[in-house]
Amino acid sequence: MRDTKVEKYIGIVRKVDKMSRIVIPKEYCRSFEIGPKTPLEILAGIIDGEEVLIIKKAHKTTKKSQ
């Protein structure tokens, strides 16, 4: 695993709704320029024994899962 420097870490707790969705806070959308049509990639894994979900902007070359 590569060493990664976290420049800024912000944490907010959100509950998952009945349809298994979460809402991305407006502050995050503004800060990271995420709009209604912005493609996002969701990654899941275990880091240092912790279950982690990472949501990042998808690059144009990232394919959608079918």
C-alpha positions as CSV (number, residue, x, y, z in Angstrom):
1,M,0.0,0.0,0.0
2,R,1.3,3.4,-0.9
3,D,1.8,6.2,1.7
4,T,-0.8,8.9,1.2
5,K,-0.8,12.3,2.8
6,V,-4.2,13.6,3.8
7,E,-4.3,17.3,3.1
8,K,-7.7,18.0,4.8
9,Y,-10.1,15.6,6.6
10,I,-13.7,16.5,7.3
11,G,-16.1,14.1,8.9
12,I,-19.9,14.3,9.0
13,V,-22.2,11.5,10.1
14,R,-25.2,10.7,7.8
15,K,-27.8,7.9,8.2
16,V,-28.6,5.6,5.3
17,D,-32.3,5.9,4.2
18,K,-34.7,3.1,3.5
19,M,-33.6,3.0,-0.1
20,S,-29.9,2.6,1.0
21,R,-29.0,6.1,0.0
22,I,-27.0,8.9,1.7
23,V,-27.1,12.6,1.0
24,I,-23.8,14.4,0.3
25,P,-23.8,17.6,2.2
26,K,-24.1,20.9,0.2
27,E,-20.8,22.1,1.8
28,Y,-19.0,19.1,0.2
29,C,-20.7,19.6,-3.1
30,R,-19.6,23.2,-3.2
31,S,-16.0,22.5,-2.0
32,F,-15.4,19.7,-4.5
33,E,-17.6,21.1,-7.3
34,I,-20.0,18.2,-7.4
35,G,-23.3,18.8,-9.2
36,P,-26.4,16.7,-10.1
37,K,-24.7,15.0,-13.1
38,T,-21.2,14.6,-11.7
39,P,-20.1,10.9,-12.0
40,L,-18.9,9.5,-8.7
41,E,-16.9,6.4,-8.0
42,I,-17.6,4.4,-4.8
43,L,-14.8,2.3,-3.4
44,A,-15.1,-0.1,-0.5
45,G,-12.3,-1.7,1.5
46,I,-10.6,-2.3,4.8
47,I,-7.8,0.0,6.0
48,D,-6.1,-0.7,9.2
49,G,-8.9,-3.0,10.2
50,E,-11.6,-0.4,9.6
51,E,-14.4,-0.8,7.0
52,V,-14.1,2.2,4.7
53,L,-16.2,3.7,1.9
54,I,-14.5,6.3,-0.4
55,I,-16.5,8.4,-2.7
56,K,-14.4,10.2,-5.4
57,K,-15.1,12.0,-8.6
58,A,-14.9,9.6,-11.5
59,H,-12.5,10.3,-14.4
60,K,-13.9,10.5,-17.9
61,T,-12.2,7.1,-18.6
62,T,-14.0,5.4,-15.7
63,K,-16.6,3.0,-16.9
64,K,-20.0,2.6,-15.3
65,S,-20.8,-0.7,-13.8
66,Q,-23.8,-2.5,-15.4
